[in-house]
Amino acid sequence: MTCPPITMHNIDAAEWLRLKAMAQAKTGVSVASDSGTYTGHGFTVTWGYIDGTLSILITNHPTFVSCDYVNGLIRHGIASL
């Protein structure tokens, strides 16, 4: 089940570093590069950060977790910076 993509613009390098640290702290997911894929706990998440634009796509998630819920958590985390 692929969720609608999340695309955020005007993310500067400092915000990107904070987002990577937040991902590690809150989920244990290490975001070591500007693009990649994480698979675990029933989720598959792909991300890419290029020229201030962050794209996140969830291509698999447990059936009991809705796309609205998980995308909302991601958007809330980004907005909290």
Residue, then its C-alpha position, 0 to 999 in steps of 0.5 A: m500500500t503506497c501512501p500519497p507522497i510528501t514533498m516539502h520545499n525550502i528545507d535548508a541544510a540546517e533543517w535537514l540535519r535536524l530532521k535526520a537527527m529527529a528521525q534517529a531519535k524518534t524512530g531509530v531510523s538512521v538517515a545517513s545520506d540525502s537519499g535512501t530507503y528504510t525497511g523495517h517493522g512493516f514499513t518501507v520508506t524512501w526519501g530524497y533531499i535535493d536542492g532544498t526539497l525533501s520528498i518522502l514516500i511510504t511504499n509499504h505499511p502495516t494495514f492497521v496504520s493508515c496513510d493519513y496517520v503516518n503522513g500526519l506524523i511526518r508532516h507534524g515532525i517537519a512543521s515542528l522545526 
